[in-house]
């Protein structure tokens, strides 16, 4: 069973542990040794993968070490003064821009303080660093325009670390002025080793967790903190595996599990993963009907279409769920007639 107590998730600047991304670390070690630091880096990849954690890890080194040409590791112990200053945001050469907890947005007013910071003299180190987490929270074109001007006029000793969970939403003008660093999803084997060591979850639920986390440690911990996802996964697996015998009431009951404590994208991901896994199992069976496989493939693509419509036509959750529930009922009834 999963432990009843929730895992406390600390802010990335508190974290001294960094999972994977050895090549990215080696890349920056070489840059620091040669003192070839660019003015702006865009860290992009799925949410919860460690982009912000790495930005703070890198910041501690740049602001805390005077002999960067001899640096051998980006790791700095929590006991060191620079770590404490970064945690408390008291280092004079660091400025952080984050969204409000309430509205999850970064407006142009939040960017105004960094205008002065960008062009001021560094006080305790050779560099000034500005972390913006994340560009996905920018709420207007004016915010991006303001950032663009800062990047265009940025002095040589000022470094921007920009975080984005979806680089496709970042304007081309911003991307063109940044060194883009892509953070791959964490391999399943790496996540499995981490959780095996942590003892936070049993082997049975770990398999489900690996499937749903999509290579994100942050997402995995989020899922552990909400046990509902594991129940939904099991219920989805049962319905999809036994689709032909599934009643309309069972389908209704399954979709009624969705509530405000869950993210729609996660709920739909659980459905999609189970469909894909079932298709793979059916393909391996020699005596299975191709018609049955085609039904599952059809369901998968119909659901994908509804998901695209969700964002394209700004549909609400209930509209999307009802349309997908109808897909389930329709195909279940058709299969029962075979």
LINTA-V97828 format. One record per pair of residues at least 24 apart in sequence whose C-alpha atoms are under 6 Angstrom apart, sorted by the first residue. I is the first residue (numbers start at 1). J is the second residue. If there is no record, write none. Layout:
i,j
I,J
I,J
This chain:
i,j
1,202
2,201
6,225
12,52
12,53
13,56
13,87
14,87
32,68
33,68
33,69
39,159
40,159
40,160
40,178
41,161
41,178
41,179
41,180
42,162
42,163
42,178
42,180
42,181
43,163
43,181
44,164
44,165
44,182
45,165
45,182
45,183
46,165
47,165
48,216
48,218
48,219
49,216
49,217
63,125
93,122
93,128
94,128
94,129
94,130
95,130
96,130
96,131
97,132
98,133
105,137
105,138
105,139
106,137
106,138
107,139
108,143
127,157
127,158
128,158
129,158
129,159
129,160
130,160
131,160
131,161
131,162
132,162
133,163
134,163
134,164
135,164
136,164
148,174
185,215
186,215
233,270
237,274
243,332
244,332
244,335
244,336
